[in-house]
Amino acid sequence: MCLPVFFSWESGSGMKKILSICQKIENAIMVVTFVTMVATFFAQVLNRNFFQAPGFSWFEELATYCQIYMVLIGTEIGLRDGTQVSVTAVVDRFQGKKKKIIQMVSKLIVIVFSGVLAFSTIRLLRVQLLSGQTSSAMHIPMFIPYFALTLSFSIITLVQSAMLFAMLKDFVSGDGGGRMTCAADGRADS
């Protein structure tokens, strides 16, 4: 099944490179955090049921931090691919240019919201750096877990801005705001 992605990859090679780099970073983070999470949960279960070795209380904390990164990065992936749950009752009432304008306004709201959060989390990171606070089990600086917020909302802002730019370019050129493409493989939907 093809999902609606109102974004034309042909809108600019520079934009395509930026989005491609962001997608590679997101995918790498997702793979590393997922593998780490599964391995630490598995090791924790083995330790609890068979070895009962002391000093491995940090397994759960590491798995939790991995889950946080996965959820926040996954949010952007879902937004980009159009797989996030959304309420389309208002948008579906309109057709043509009005519908495209509402979709662009919606995208702009996401950009402003995530931009404000990205900026706010930078201040939070600064506080964490200055305080020197560390996690309870792993004793790592707390700015590392908090960095997930800054990273994810910054990527959301960047990628959604690029997508809005492409939507605006397609709207102005009369392309109708983008093609319907399959989010998974870029095929045109028939």
C-alpha positions, 0 to 999 in steps of 0.5 A: 500500500502506498502512503501519501507523501506530499513531497517531490524528491526532484524539488532540489538536489541540495534538499535531497542530499540534506534529507538523505543525510538526515535519513541515514543518521536516523536509520543508524541511530535506530539500528544501534539503539534497537540492537543495544536495547535488545542485547541489554534486555537479553543480558539482564534476563540472563543475569537475573535468571542464571548468573545473578552477578552483582553490578549489572543494574545499569542494563535497565538504564541503558535500555531505557535511554535507547528506548527514548532515542528510538521513540523520538527519532521514530517520531520524525520518521513517521512524520516524514513517511506519513505513517503517524496517526493524524486527524484528517477530518478538517483537511478531508473537507476541502479539495484542490488548492484549499486542501494544499494550503491547509496541509502547508499550514499544518506542516508550518505548525509542526515546524514552529512547534518542533523548532521551539522545542529544539531551541528550548532543549538546548537551554536544558542541555546547557543546564545539564552540562553546567550542573554535572549531573550523572545518571544513577546506574551508569554514571554518564552525564545526563546531557547524553539522554537529554540530547535525544530531545534536541537531536530529534526536534532539530531533525524534525524541524529541518526535515519538515522545513524542507518538505514544506519548501518542496510543497510550496515550490510545487504549489507555486509551480502548479504541480498541485502540491506534490505527487502521491508516492509510495513512502517505502520505495518512491513508486507513483501511486496509481 
